[in-house]
């Protein structure tokens, strides 16, 4: 899991996602949680799946999450086409999930993350959790479900 959780609101969502990954029904999955500015390509290369979390800042993902992508992109198999658009990178189709919190809108932040993960050839395996405004219990429940869903996909046979 790679996240940027600079506010109590985003941290509450992050905590709920982490709790979901550690649900008692999910066995055999080791969850590694990294702040976006502390995560490295080796973390991604060792992962069977990735959960991403970010606030929406001025219509974009957080600078910390963007920095994470900038530093891991090529090592993690990212590829761009000759015209600079997303290529068909990534040797493995890594499953990912995403949660985004915005005060007024999350559209640009979601789009920016999805364009990068497309170039990494990661596969979205859960609906994006977009939370606008105050975080309510239903959002925390959805965050827990997001974490549990992605972790359950990684349970060894």
MODELLER restraints for C-alpha pairs under 7 A, 6 or more apart:
rsr = mdl.restraints
at = mdl.atoms
rsr.add(forms.Gaussian(group=physical.xy_distance, feature=features.Distance(at['CA:1:A'], at['CA:32:A']), mean=6.04, stdev=0.5))
rsr.add(forms.Gaussian(group=physical.xy_distance, feature=features.Distance(at['CA:1:A'], at['CA:33:A']), mean=4.72, stdev=0.5))
rsr.add(forms.Gaussian(group=physical.xy_distance, feature=features.Distance(at['CA:1:A'], at['CA:34:A']), mean=6.00, stdev=0.5))
rsr.add(forms.Gaussian(group=physical.xy_distance, feature=features.Distance(at['CA:1:A'], at['CA:50:A']), mean=5.47, stdev=0.5))
rsr.add(forms.Gaussian(group=physical.xy_distance, feature=features.Distance(at['CA:1:A'], at['CA:51:A']), mean=4.56, stdev=0.5))
rsr.add(forms.Gaussian(group=physical.xy_distance, feature=features.Distance(at['CA:1:A'], at['CA:52:A']), mean=5.94, stdev=0.5))
rsr.add(forms.Gaussian(group=physical.xy_distance, feature=features.Distance(at['CA:2:A'], at['CA:33:A']), mean=6.21, stdev=0.5))
rsr.add(forms.Gaussian(group=physical.xy_distance, feature=features.Distance(at['CA:2:A'], at['CA:34:A']), mean=5.00, stdev=0.5))
rsr.add(forms.Gaussian(group=physical.xy_distance, feature=features.Distance(at['CA:2:A'], at['CA:35:A']), mean=5.69, stdev=0.5))
rsr.add(forms.Gaussian(group=physical.xy_distance, feature=features.Distance(at['CA:2:A'], at['CA:36:A']), mean=5.34, stdev=0.5))
rsr.add(forms.Gaussian(group=physical.xy_distance, feature=features.Distance(at['CA:2:A'], at['CA:39:A']), mean=6.78, stdev=0.5))
rsr.add(forms.Gaussian(group=physical.xy_distance, feature=features.Distance(at['CA:2:A'], at['CA:51:A']), mean=6.22, stdev=0.5))
rsr.add(forms.Gaussian(group=physical.xy_distance, feature=features.Distance(at['CA:2:A'], at['CA:52:A']), mean=5.06, stdev=0.5))
rsr.add(forms.Gaussian(group=physical.xy_distance, feature=features.Distance(at['CA:2:A'], at['CA:53:A']), mean=6.52, stdev=0.5))
rsr.add(forms.Gaussian(group=physical.xy_distance, feature=features.Distance(at['CA:3:A'], at['CA:34:A']), mean=6.61, stdev=0.5))
rsr.add(forms.Gaussian(group=physical.xy_distance, feature=features.Distance(at['CA:3:A'], at['CA:35:A']), mean=5.17, stdev=0.5))
rsr.add(forms.Gaussian(group=physical.xy_distance, feature=features.Distance(at['CA:3:A'], at['CA:36:A']), mean=5.13, stdev=0.5))
rsr.add(forms.Gaussian(group=physical.xy_distance, feature=features.Distance(at['CA:3:A'], at['CA:52:A']), mean=5.49, stdev=0.5))
rsr.add(forms.Gaussian(group=physical.xy_distance, feature=features.Distance(at['CA:3:A'], at['CA:53:A']), mean=4.38, stdev=0.5))
rsr.add(forms.Gaussian(group=physical.xy_distance, feature=features.Distance(at['CA:3:A'], at['CA:54:A']), mean=5.87, stdev=0.5))
rsr.add(forms.Gaussian(group=physical.xy_distance, feature=features.Distance(at['CA:3:A'], at['CA:65:A']), mean=6.90, stdev=0.5))
rsr.add(forms.Gaussian(group=physical.xy_distance, feature=features.Distance(at['CA:4:A'], at['CA:35:A']), mean=5.79, stdev=0.5))
rsr.add(forms.Gaussian(group=physical.xy_distance, feature=features.Distance(at['CA:4:A'], at['CA:36:A']), mean=5.47, stdev=0.5))
rsr.add(forms.Gaussian(group=physical.xy_distance, feature=features.Distance(at['CA:4:A'], at['CA:53:A']), mean=6.17, stdev=0.5))
rsr.add(forms.Gaussian(group=physical.xy_distance, feature=features.Distance(at['CA:4:A'], at['CA:54:A']), mean=5.17, stdev=0.5))
rsr.add(forms.Gaussian(group=physical.xy_distance, feature=features.Distance(at['CA:4:A'], at['CA:64:A']), mean=6.36, stdev=0.5))
rsr.add(forms.Gaussian(group=physical.xy_distance, feature=features.Distance(at['CA:4:A'], at['CA:65:A']), mean=6.36, stdev=0.5))
rsr.add(forms.Gaussian(group=physical.xy_distance, feature=features.Distance(at['CA:5:A'], at['CA:11:A']), mean=4.93, stdev=0.5))
rsr.add(forms.Gaussian(group=physical.xy_distance, feature=features.Distance(at['CA:5:A'], at['CA:54:A']), mean=6.59, stdev=0.5))
rsr.add(forms.Gaussian(group=physical.xy_distance, feature=features.Distance(at['CA:9:A'], at['CA:135:A']), mean=6.55, stdev=0.5))
rsr.add(forms.Gaussian(group=physical.xy_distance, feature=features.Distance(at['CA:10:A'], at['CA:55:A']), mean=6.68, stdev=0.5))
rsr.add(forms.Gaussian(group=physical.xy_distance, feature=features.Distance(at['CA:10:A'], at['CA:101:A']), mean=6.44, stdev=0.5))
rsr.add(forms.Gaussian(group=physical.xy_distance, feature=features.Distance(at['CA:13:A'], at['CA:140:A']), mean=5.85, stdev=0.5))
rsr.add(forms.Gaussian(group=physical.xy_distance, feature=features.Distance(at['CA:13:A'], at['CA:143:A']), mean=6.01, stdev=0.5))
rsr.add(forms.Gaussian(group=physical.xy_distance, feature=features.Distance(at['CA:16:A'], at['CA:140:A']), mean=5.75, stdev=0.5))
rsr.add(forms.Gaussian(group=physical.xy_distance, feature=features.Distance(at['CA:16:A'], at['CA:143:A']), mean=5.49, stdev=0.5))
rsr.add(forms.Gaussian(group=physical.xy_distance, feature=features.Distance(at['CA:16:A'], at['CA:144:A']), mean=4.77, stdev=0.5))
rsr.add(forms.Gaussian(group=physical.xy_distance, feature=features.Distance(at['CA:17:A'], at['CA:143:A']), mean=4.83, stdev=0.5))
rsr.add(forms.Gaussian(group=physical.xy_distance, feature=features.Distance(at['CA:17:A'], at['CA:144:A']), mean=4.59, stdev=0.5))
rsr.add(forms.Gaussian(group=physical.xy_distance, feature=features.Distance(at['CA:17:A'], at['CA:146:A']), mean=6.30, stdev=0.5))
rsr.add(forms.Gaussian(group=physical.xy_distance, feature=features.Distance(at['CA:17:A'], at['CA:147:A']), mean=4.43, stdev=0.5))
rsr.add(forms.Gaussian(group=physical.xy_distance, feature=features.Distance(at['CA:18:A'], at['CA:147:A']), mean=6.12, stdev=0.5))
rsr.add(forms.Gaussian(group=physical.xy_distance, feature=features.Distance(at['CA:19:A'], at['CA:144:A']), mean=6.20, stdev=0.5))
rsr.add(forms.Gaussian(group=physical.xy_distance, feature=features.Distance(at['CA:20:A'], at['CA:144:A']), mean=4.17, stdev=0.5))
rsr.add(forms.Gaussian(group=physical.xy_distance, feature=features.Distance(at['CA:20:A'], at['CA:145:A']), mean=5.93, stdev=0.5))
rsr.add(forms.Gaussian(group=physical.xy_distance, feature=features.Distance(at['CA:20:A'], at['CA:147:A']), mean=4.47, stdev=0.5))
rsr.add(forms.Gaussian(group=physical.xy_distance, feature=features.Distance(at['CA:20:A'], at['CA:148:A']), mean=4.25, stdev=0.5))
rsr.add(forms.Gaussian(group=physical.xy_distance, feature=features.Distance(at['CA:21:A'], at['CA:147:A']), mean=4.54, stdev=0.5))
rsr.add(forms.Gaussian(group=physical.xy_distance, feature=features.Distance(at['CA:21:A'], at['CA:148:A']), mean=4.52, stdev=0.5))
rsr.add(forms.Gaussian(group=physical.xy_distance, feature=features.Distance(at['CA:21:A'], at['CA:151:A']), mean=5.18, stdev=0.5))
rsr.add(forms.Gaussian(group=physical.xy_distance, feature=features.Distance(at['CA:23:A'], at['CA:148:A']), mean=6.54, stdev=0.5))
rsr.add(forms.Gaussian(group=physical.xy_distance, feature=features.Distance(at['CA:26:A'], at['CA:151:A']), mean=6.74, stdev=0.5))
rsr.add(forms.Gaussian(group=physical.xy_distance, feature=features.Distance(at['CA:26:A'], at['CA:152:A']), mean=5.79, stdev=0.5))
rsr.add(forms.Gaussian(group=physical.xy_distance, feature=features.Distance(at['CA:26:A'], at['CA:155:A']), mean=6.82, stdev=0.5))
rsr.add(forms.Gaussian(group=physical.xy_distance, feature=features.Distance(at['CA:27:A'], at['CA:155:A']), mean=6.41, stdev=0.5))
rsr.add(forms.Gaussian(group=physical.xy_distance, feature=features.Distance(at['CA:28:A'], at['CA:155:A']), mean=5.89, stdev=0.5))
rsr.add(forms.Gaussian(group=physical.xy_distance, feature=features.Distance(at['CA:28:A'], at['CA:156:A']), mean=6.41, stdev=0.5))
rsr.add(forms.Gaussian(group=physical.xy_distance, feature=features.Distance(at['CA:29:A'], at['CA:151:A']), mean=6.66, stdev=0.5))
rsr.add(forms.Gaussian(group=physical.xy_distance, feature=features.Distance(at['CA:29:A'], at['CA:154:A']), mean=6.65, stdev=0.5))
rsr.add(forms.Gaussian(group=physical.xy_distance, feature=features.Distance(at['CA:29:A'], at['CA:155:A']), mean=5.86, stdev=0.5))
rsr.add(forms.Gaussian(group=physical.xy_distance, feature=features.Distance(at['CA:36:A'], at['CA:64:A']), mean=5.62, stdev=0.5))
rsr.add(forms.Gaussian(group=physical.xy_distance, feature=features.Distance(at['CA:36:A'], at['CA:65:A']), mean=5.31, stdev=0.5))
rsr.add(forms.Gaussian(group=physical.xy_distance, feature=features.Distance(at['CA:36:A'], at['CA:68:A']), mean=5.60, stdev=0.5))
rsr.add(forms.Gaussian(group=physical.xy_distance, feature=features.Distance(at['CA:37:A'], at['CA:64:A']), mean=5.75, stdev=0.5))
rsr.add(forms.Gaussian(group=physical.xy_distance, feature=features.Distance(at['CA:37:A'], at['CA:68:A']), mean=6.25, stdev=0.5))
rsr.add(forms.Gaussian(group=physical.xy_distance, feature=features.Distance(at['CA:39:A'], at['CA:68:A']), mean=6.67, stdev=0.5))
rsr.add(forms.Gaussian(group=physical.xy_distance, feature=features.Distance(at['CA:40:A'], at['CA:72:A']), mean=6.28, stdev=0.5))
rsr.add(forms.Gaussian(group=physical.xy_distance, feature=features.Distance(at['CA:41:A'], at['CA:72:A']), mean=4.62, stdev=0.5))
rsr.add(forms.Gaussian(group=physical.xy_distance, feature=features.Distance(at['CA:41:A'], at['CA:75:A']), mean=6.14, stdev=0.5))
rsr.add(forms.Gaussian(group=physical.xy_distance, feature=features.Distance(at['CA:41:A'], at['CA:76:A']), mean=5.99, stdev=0.5))
rsr.add(forms.Gaussian(group=physical.xy_distance, feature=features.Distance(at['CA:44:A'], at['CA:76:A']), mean=6.85, stdev=0.5))
rsr.add(forms.Gaussian(group=physical.xy_distance, feature=features.Distance(at['CA:45:A'], at['CA:76:A']), mean=6.30, stdev=0.5))
rsr.add(forms.Gaussian(group=physical.xy_distance, feature=features.Distance(at['CA:48:A'], at['CA:94:A']), mean=6.35, stdev=0.5))
rsr.add(forms.Gaussian(group=physical.xy_distance, feature=features.Distance(at['CA:48:A'], at['CA:154:A']), mean=6.87, stdev=0.5))
rsr.add(forms.Gaussian(group=physical.xy_distance, feature=features.Distance(at['CA:49:A'], at['CA:94:A']), mean=5.44, stdev=0.5))
rsr.add(forms.Gaussian(group=physical.xy_distance, feature=features.Distance(at['CA:49:A'], at['CA:95:A']), mean=4.87, stdev=0.5))
rsr.add(forms.Gaussian(group=physical.xy_distance, feature=features.Distance(at['CA:49:A'], at['CA:96:A']), mean=5.63, stdev=0.5))
rsr.add(forms.Gaussian(group=physical.xy_distance, feature=features.Distance(at['CA:50:A'], at['CA:95:A']), mean=6.42, stdev=0.5))
rsr.add(forms.Gaussian(group=physical.xy_distance, feature=features.Distance(at['CA:50:A'], at['CA:96:A']), mean=4.65, stdev=0.5))
rsr.add(forms.Gaussian(group=physical.xy_distance, feature=features.Distance(at['CA:50:A'], at['CA:97:A']), mean=6.54, stdev=0.5))
rsr.add(forms.Gaussian(group=physical.xy_distance, feature=features.Distance(at['CA:51:A'], at['CA:96:A']), mean=5.44, stdev=0.5))
rsr.add(forms.Gaussian(group=physical.xy_distance, feature=features.Distance(at['CA:51:A'], at['CA:97:A']), mean=4.74, stdev=0.5))
rsr.add(forms.Gaussian(group=physical.xy_distance, feature=features.Distance(at['CA:51:A'], at['CA:98:A']), mean=5.79, stdev=0.5))
rsr.add(forms.Gaussian(group=physical.xy_distance, feature=features.Distance(at['CA:52:A'], at['CA:97:A']), mean=6.18, stdev=0.5))
rsr.add(forms.Gaussian(group=physical.xy_distance, feature=features.Distance(at['CA:52:A'], at['CA:98:A']), mean=4.73, stdev=0.5))
rsr.add(forms.Gaussian(group=physical.xy_distance, feature=features.Distance(at['CA:52:A'], at['CA:99:A']), mean=6.41, stdev=0.5))
rsr.add(forms.Gaussian(group=physical.xy_distance, feature=features.Distance(at['CA:53:A'], at['CA:98:A']), mean=5.74, stdev=0.5))
rsr.add(forms.Gaussian(group=physical.xy_distance, feature=features.Distance(at['CA:53:A'], at['CA:99:A']), mean=4.84, stdev=0.5))
rsr.add(forms.Gaussian(group=physical.xy_distance, feature=features.Distance(at['CA:53:A'], at['CA:100:A']), mean=5.84, stdev=0.5))
rsr.add(forms.Gaussian(group=physical.xy_distance, feature=features.Distance(at['CA:54:A'], at['CA:61:A']), mean=6.07, stdev=0.5))
rsr.add(forms.Gaussian(group=physical.xy_distance, feature=features.Distance(at['CA:54:A'], at['CA:62:A']), mean=5.94, stdev=0.5))
rsr.add(forms.Gaussian(group=physical.xy_distance, feature=features.Distance(at['CA:54:A'], at['CA:65:A']), mean=6.83, stdev=0.5))
rsr.add(forms.Gaussian(group=physical.xy_distance, feature=features.Distance(at['CA:54:A'], at['CA:99:A']), mean=6.62, stdev=0.5))
rsr.add(forms.Gaussian(group=physical.xy_distance, feature=features.Distance(at['CA:54:A'], at['CA:100:A']), mean=5.08, stdev=0.5))
rsr.add(forms.Gaussian(group=physical.xy_distance, feature=features.Distance(at['CA:54:A'], at['CA:101:A']), mean=6.66, stdev=0.5))
rsr.add(forms.Gaussian(group=physical.xy_distance, feature=features.Distance(at['CA:55:A'], at['CA:61:A']), mean=6.29, stdev=0.5))
rsr.add(forms.Gaussian(group=physical.xy_distance, feature=features.Distance(at['CA:55:A'], at['CA:62:A']), mean=5.90, stdev=0.5))
rsr.add(forms.Gaussian(group=physical.xy_distance, feature=features.Distance(at['CA:55:A'], at['CA:100:A']), mean=5.37, stdev=0.5))
rsr.add(forms.Gaussian(group=physical.xy_distance, feature=features.Distance(at['CA:55:A'], at['CA:101:A']), mean=4.70, stdev=0.5))
rsr.add(forms.Gaussian(group=physical.xy_distance, feature=features.Distance(at['CA:55:A'], at['CA:102:A']), mean=5.77, stdev=0.5))
rsr.add(forms.Gaussian(group=physical.xy_distance, feature=features.Distance(at['CA:56:A'], at['CA:62:A']), mean=6.28, stdev=0.5))
rsr.add(forms.Gaussian(group=physical.xy_distance, feature=features.Distance(at['CA:56:A'], at['CA:100:A']), mean=6.38, stdev=0.5))
rsr.add(forms.Gaussian(group=physical.xy_distance, feature=features.Distance(at['CA:56:A'], at['CA:101:A']), mean=5.86, stdev=0.5))
rsr.add(forms.Gaussian(group=physical.xy_distance, feature=features.Distance(at['CA:56:A'], at['CA:102:A']), mean=4.77, stdev=0.5))
rsr.add(forms.Gaussian(group=physical.xy_distance, feature=features.Distance(at['CA:56:A'], at['CA:106:A']), mean=5.54, stdev=0.5))
rsr.add(forms.Gaussian(group=physical.xy_distance, feature=features.Distance(at['CA:56:A'], at['CA:109:A']), mean=5.24, stdev=0.5))
rsr.add(forms.Gaussian(group=physical.xy_distance, feature=features.Distance(at['CA:59:A'], at['CA:106:A']), mean=6.75, stdev=0.5))
rsr.add(forms.Gaussian(group=physical.xy_distance, feature=features.Distance(at['CA:59:A'], at['CA:107:A']), mean=6.97, stdev=0.5))
rsr.add(forms.Gaussian(group=physical.xy_distance, feature=features.Distance(at['CA:59:A'], at['CA:108:A']), mean=4.62, stdev=0.5))
rsr.add(forms.Gaussian(group=physical.xy_distance, feature=features.Distance(at['CA:59:A'], at['CA:109:A']), mean=5.64, stdev=0.5))
rsr.add(forms.Gaussian(group=physical.xy_distance, feature=features.Distance(at['CA:60:A'], at['CA:108:A']), mean=5.04, stdev=0.5))
rsr.add(forms.Gaussian(group=physical.xy_distance, feature=features.Distance(at['CA:60:A'], at['CA:109:A']), mean=3.90, stdev=0.5))
rsr.add(forms.Gaussian(group=physical.xy_distance, feature=features.Distance(at['CA:60:A'], at['CA:112:A']), mean=6.37, stdev=0.5))
rsr.add(forms.Gaussian(group=physical.xy_distance, feature=features.Distance(at['CA:61:A'], at['CA:109:A']), mean=4.31, stdev=0.5))
rsr.add(forms.Gaussian(group=physical.xy_distance, feature=features.Distance(at['CA:61:A'], at['CA:112:A']), mean=6.59, stdev=0.5))
rsr.add(forms.Gaussian(group=physical.xy_distance, feature=features.Distance(at['CA:61:A'], at['CA:113:A']), mean=6.80, stdev=0.5))
rsr.add(forms.Gaussian(group=physical.xy_distance, feature=features.Distance(at['CA:76:A'], at['CA:90:A']), mean=6.70, stdev=0.5))
rsr.add(forms.Gaussian(group=physical.xy_distance, feature=features.Distance(at['CA:77:A'], at['CA:89:A']), mean=5.26, stdev=0.5))
rsr.add(forms.Gaussian(group=physical.xy_distance, feature=features.Distance(at['CA:77:A'], at['CA:90:A']), mean=4.20, stdev=0.5))
rsr.add(forms.Gaussian(group=physical.xy_distance, feature=features.Distance(at['CA:77:A'], at['CA:91:A']), mean=6.51, stdev=0.5))
rsr.add(forms.Gaussian(group=physical.xy_distance, feature=features.Distance(at['CA:77:A'], at['CA:120:A']), mean=5.91, stdev=0.5))
rsr.add(forms.Gaussian(group=physical.xy_distance, feature=features.Distance(at['CA:78:A'], at['CA:89:A']), mean=4.60, stdev=0.5))
rsr.add(forms.Gaussian(group=physical.xy_distance, feature=features.Distance(at['CA:78:A'], at['CA:90:A']), mean=5.72, stdev=0.5))
rsr.add(forms.Gaussian(group=physical.xy_distance, feature=features.Distance(at['CA:78:A'], at['CA:119:A']), mean=5.39, stdev=0.5))
rsr.add(forms.Gaussian(group=physical.xy_distance, feature=features.Distance(at['CA:78:A'], at['CA:120:A']), mean=4.22, stdev=0.5))
rsr.add(forms.Gaussian(group=physical.xy_distance, feature=features.Distance(at['CA:79:A'], at['CA:86:A']), mean=6.51, stdev=0.5))
rsr.add(forms.Gaussian(group=physical.xy_distance, feature=features.Distance(at['CA:79:A'], at['CA:87:A']), mean=4.79, stdev=0.5))
rsr.add(forms.Gaussian(group=physical.xy_distance, feature=features.Distance(at['CA:79:A'], at['CA:88:A']), mean=5.94, stdev=0.5))
rsr.add(forms.Gaussian(group=physical.xy_distance, feature=features.Distance(at['CA:79:A'], at['CA:89:A']), mean=4.33, stdev=0.5))
rsr.add(forms.Gaussian(group=physical.xy_distance, feature=features.Distance(at['CA:79:A'], at['CA:119:A']), mean=5.46, stdev=0.5))
rsr.add(forms.Gaussian(group=physical.xy_distance, feature=features.Distance(at['CA:79:A'], at['CA:120:A']), mean=6.52, stdev=0.5))
rsr.add(forms.Gaussian(group=physical.xy_distance, feature=features.Distance(at['CA:80:A'], at['CA:86:A']), mean=4.73, stdev=0.5))
rsr.add(forms.Gaussian(group=physical.xy_distance, feature=features.Distance(at['CA:80:A'], at['CA:87:A']), mean=4.14, stdev=0.5))
rsr.add(forms.Gaussian(group=physical.xy_distance, feature=features.Distance(at['CA:80:A'], at['CA:119:A']), mean=6.41, stdev=0.5))
rsr.add(forms.Gaussian(group=physical.xy_distance, feature=features.Distance(at['CA:81:A'], at['CA:87:A']), mean=4.68, stdev=0.5))
rsr.add(forms.Gaussian(group=physical.xy_distance, feature=features.Distance(at['CA:86:A'], at['CA:115:A']), mean=6.91, stdev=0.5))
rsr.add(forms.Gaussian(group=physical.xy_distance, feature=features.Distance(at['CA:86:A'], at['CA:118:A']), mean=6.33, stdev=0.5))
rsr.add(forms.Gaussian(group=physical.xy_distance, feature=features.Distance(at['CA:86:A'], at['CA:119:A']), mean=4.37, stdev=0.5))
rsr.add(forms.Gaussian(group=physical.xy_distance, feature=features.Distance(at['CA:87:A'], at['CA:119:A']), mean=5.16, stdev=0.5))
rsr.add(forms.Gaussian(group=physical.xy_distance, feature=features.Distance(at['CA:88:A'], at['CA:119:A']), mean=5.95, stdev=0.5))
rsr.add(forms.Gaussian(group=physical.xy_distance, feature=features.Distance(at['CA:88:A'], at['CA:121:A']), mean=6.02, stdev=0.5))
rsr.add(forms.Gaussian(group=physical.xy_distance, feature=features.Distance(at['CA:89:A'], at['CA:119:A']), mean=5.58, stdev=0.5))
rsr.add(forms.Gaussian(group=physical.xy_distance, feature=features.Distance(at['CA:89:A'], at['CA:120:A']), mean=4.96, stdev=0.5))
rsr.add(forms.Gaussian(group=physical.xy_distance, feature=features.Distance(at['CA:89:A'], at['CA:121:A']), mean=5.33, stdev=0.5))
rsr.add(forms.Gaussian(group=physical.xy_distance, feature=features.Distance(at['CA:90:A'], at['CA:120:A']), mean=4.94, stdev=0.5))
rsr.add(forms.Gaussian(group=physical.xy_distance, feature=features.Distance(at['CA:90:A'], at['CA:121:A']), mean=4.95, stdev=0.5))
rsr.add(forms.Gaussian(group=physical.xy_distance, feature=features.Distance(at['CA:93:A'], at['CA:121:A']), mean=5.92, stdev=0.5))
rsr.add(forms.Gaussian(group=physical.xy_distance, feature=features.Distance(at['CA:93:A'], at['CA:122:A']), mean=5.04, stdev=0.5))
rsr.add(forms.Gaussian(group=physical.xy_distance, feature=features.Distance(at['CA:93:A'], at['CA:123:A']), mean=5.78, stdev=0.5))
rsr.add(forms.Gaussian(group=physical.xy_distance, feature=features.Distance(at['CA:94:A'], at['CA:122:A']), mean=4.65, stdev=0.5))
rsr.add(forms.Gaussian(group=physical.xy_distance, feature=features.Distance(at['CA:94:A'], at['CA:123:A']), mean=5.81, stdev=0.5))
rsr.add(forms.Gaussian(group=physical.xy_distance, feature=features.Distance(at['CA:95:A'], at['CA:122:A']), mean=5.77, stdev=0.5))
rsr.add(forms.Gaussian(group=physical.xy_distance, feature=features.Distance(at['CA:95:A'], at['CA:123:A']), mean=4.67, stdev=0.5))
rsr.add(forms.Gaussian(group=physical.xy_distance, feature=features.Distance(at['CA:95:A'], at['CA:124:A']), mean=5.77, stdev=0.5))
rsr.add(forms.Gaussian(group=physical.xy_distance, feature=features.Distance(at['CA:95:A'], at['CA:125:A']), mean=5.68, stdev=0.5))
rsr.add(forms.Gaussian(group=physical.xy_distance, feature=features.Distance(at['CA:96:A'], at['CA:122:A']), mean=6.49, stdev=0.5))
rsr.add(forms.Gaussian(group=physical.xy_distance, feature=features.Distance(at['CA:96:A'], at['CA:123:A']), mean=5.94, stdev=0.5))
rsr.add(forms.Gaussian(group=physical.xy_distance, feature=features.Distance(at['CA:96:A'], at['CA:124:A']), mean=5.07, stdev=0.5))
rsr.add(forms.Gaussian(group=physical.xy_distance, feature=features.Distance(at['CA:96:A'], at['CA:125:A']), mean=5.85, stdev=0.5))
rsr.add(forms.Gaussian(group=physical.xy_distance, feature=features.Distance(at['CA:97:A'], at['CA:124:A']), mean=5.99, stdev=0.5))
rsr.add(forms.Gaussian(group=physical.xy_distance, feature=features.Distance(at['CA:97:A'], at['CA:125:A']), mean=6.18, stdev=0.5))
rsr.add(forms.Gaussian(group=physical.xy_distance, feature=features.Distance(at['CA:97:A'], at['CA:126:A']), mean=5.56, stdev=0.5))
rsr.add(forms.Gaussian(group=physical.xy_distance, feature=features.Distance(at['CA:97:A'], at['CA:128:A']), mean=6.56, stdev=0.5))
rsr.add(forms.Gaussian(group=physical.xy_distance, feature=features.Distance(at['CA:97:A'], at['CA:150:A']), mean=6.78, stdev=0.5))
rsr.add(forms.Gaussian(group=physical.xy_distance, feature=features.Distance(at['CA:98:A'], at['CA:128:A']), mean=5.18, stdev=0.5))
rsr.add(forms.Gaussian(group=physical.xy_distance, feature=features.Distance(at['CA:98:A'], at['CA:129:A']), mean=6.34, stdev=0.5))
rsr.add(forms.Gaussian(group=physical.xy_distance, feature=features.Distance(at['CA:99:A'], at['CA:128:A']), mean=5.80, stdev=0.5))
rsr.add(forms.Gaussian(group=physical.xy_distance, feature=features.Distance(at['CA:99:A'], at['CA:129:A']), mean=4.51, stdev=0.5))
rsr.add(forms.Gaussian(group=physical.xy_distance, feature=features.Distance(at['CA:99:A'], at['CA:130:A']), mean=5.92, stdev=0.5))
rsr.add(forms.Gaussian(group=physical.xy_distance, feature=features.Distance(at['CA:100:A'], at['CA:106:A']), mean=6.56, stdev=0.5))
rsr.add(forms.Gaussian(group=physical.xy_distance, feature=features.Distance(at['CA:100:A'], at['CA:129:A']), mean=6.27, stdev=0.5))
rsr.add(forms.Gaussian(group=physical.xy_distance, feature=features.Distance(at['CA:100:A'], at['CA:130:A']), mean=5.05, stdev=0.5))
rsr.add(forms.Gaussian(group=physical.xy_distance, feature=features.Distance(at['CA:100:A'], at['CA:131:A']), mean=6.22, stdev=0.5))
rsr.add(forms.Gaussian(group=physical.xy_distance, feature=features.Distance(at['CA:101:A'], at['CA:130:A']), mean=6.04, stdev=0.5))
rsr.add(forms.Gaussian(group=physical.xy_distance, feature=features.Distance(at['CA:101:A'], at['CA:131:A']), mean=4.73, stdev=0.5))
rsr.add(forms.Gaussian(group=physical.xy_distance, feature=features.Distance(at['CA:101:A'], at['CA:132:A']), mean=5.84, stdev=0.5))
rsr.add(forms.Gaussian(group=physical.xy_distance, feature=features.Distance(at['CA:102:A'], at['CA:131:A']), mean=6.34, stdev=0.5))
rsr.add(forms.Gaussian(group=physical.xy_distance, feature=features.Distance(at['CA:102:A'], at['CA:132:A']), mean=4.91, stdev=0.5))
rsr.add(forms.Gaussian(group=physical.xy_distance, feature=features.Distance(at['CA:102:A'], at['CA:133:A']), mean=6.35, stdev=0.5))
rsr.add(forms.Gaussian(group=physical.xy_distance, feature=features.Distance(at['CA:103:A'], at['CA:132:A']), mean=5.41, stdev=0.5))
rsr.add(forms.Gaussian(group=physical.xy_distance, feature=features.Distance(at['CA:103:A'], at['CA:133:A']), mean=4.57, stdev=0.5))
rsr.add(forms.Gaussian(group=physical.xy_distance, feature=features.Distance(at['CA:104:A'], at['CA:132:A']), mean=5.75, stdev=0.5))
rsr.add(forms.Gaussian(group=physical.xy_distance, feature=features.Distance(at['CA:104:A'], at['CA:133:A']), mean=6.18, stdev=0.5))
rsr.add(forms.Gaussian(group=physical.xy_distance, feature=features.Distance(at['CA:105:A'], at['CA:132:A']), mean=6.07, stdev=0.5))
rsr.add(forms.Gaussian(group=physical.xy_distance, feature=features.Distance(at['CA:106:A'], at['CA:130:A']), mean=6.50, stdev=0.5))
rsr.add(forms.Gaussian(group=physical.xy_distance, feature=features.Distance(at['CA:106:A'], at['CA:132:A']), mean=6.98, stdev=0.5))
rsr.add(forms.Gaussian(group=physical.xy_distance, feature=features.Distance(at['CA:126:A'], at['CA:146:A']), mean=6.80, stdev=0.5))
rsr.add(forms.Gaussian(group=physical.xy_distance, feature=features.Distance(at['CA:131:A'], at['CA:139:A']), mean=6.90, stdev=0.5))
